[in-house]
Amino acid sequence: MRSSDRTDDPVERTSSGGLVRFSELPPGVLRDIALVLVADAVVGVSFGAISVAGGLPLWVPIAMSLLVYAGSAQFSAVALLTGGGGPVAAAATGLLLNSRTAAFSLAVADSLGRTWPARLVGAHLITDETAAFVIAQPDARSRKAAFWISGIGLFAVWNVSVCAGALAGSALGDTGRFGLDAAFPAVLLALVLPALRDDGNARRAGALGAVIALAATPVLPAGAPVLLALAGLVAIRRKSPDHPERPGSSS
């Protein structure tokens, strides 16, 4: 005889660690994920084409996308390799750029799941986009759904598009004409706007981080200003124990 406390409700199974469903996403989030997937596909085709056109074997961008799975790190590594740099320098640059995901993991850790396999797979899917989708959601259930749906979708689209671009080779011509360097930051900003609007700590940390990144951009290589921008978050957190915010208080 089944206990009266047991439930077969898929929503309750999801909240306790089961599969996520599209219906758990708030209205409009699936559309936003689809738009990011389209942009991600174009960038992936661009990366694959640039890699092969620069003289790298076909398997290099494909293996890199499967194992590294980090757009900015992959572009930087390919730029170094095709420019005459060695694999050690390319790997070191990729590690530096990808180290920012350590901070992202703090924001998405609760959305990965409770088991070690889920956490290992989820850790590989953490990107700027998945972190942005997670922090924009209002509750734990929608955050988990947003992470896994966007994460799996982005991973699949990225790898398929990189393979397509690599096969196309140099036939695409100048991929820089698409203007994707401005499109992706704009998409990410739109995703985090709800959190910035509702959370004063997020606004202060973001503003301080932006100032630090802008100041460092002229003197540091690409990727380093983003890492320095995390100092804004550390500074805010250090002040929090001494100056806690009281509900209803105003400055």
Number of C-alpha atoms within 10 A of each C-alpha: 3 6 6 6 5 7 11 7 8 13 16 12 13 16 16 12 16 12 14 21 17 12 11 16 18 15 9 8 19 16 10 15 20 14 13 19 20 14 16 24 22 18 23 25 25 27 29 32 28 27 27 22 20 16 12 16 12 18 12 14 27 24 14 18 22 15 10 16 21 23 21 15 23 23 19 17 25 27 16 17 20 16 10 9 13 12 13 11 13 19 17 13 21 22 15 13 21 20 13 19 18 11 13 18 17 10 14 22 16 14 22 24 20 12 9 10 11 13 16 12 13 20 18 16 23 24 23 15 23 24 27 23 26 25 22 19 22 12 11 14 20 23 25 28 26 29 27 22 19 27 23 15 17 24 20 14 19 29 23 18 22 29 23 19 29 28 15 17 22 18 11 13 12 11 16 10 8 12 9 16 11 9 12 16 13 11 16 17 12 13 23 19 14 14 17 19 10 10 10 11 16 17 15 16 20 18 16 18 23 18 13 19 22 13 13 17 14 10 10 11 10 14 20 17 22 18 18 15 23 19 16 20 18 12 14 16 13 10 10 11 9 8 8 8 12 7 6 5 6 6 3
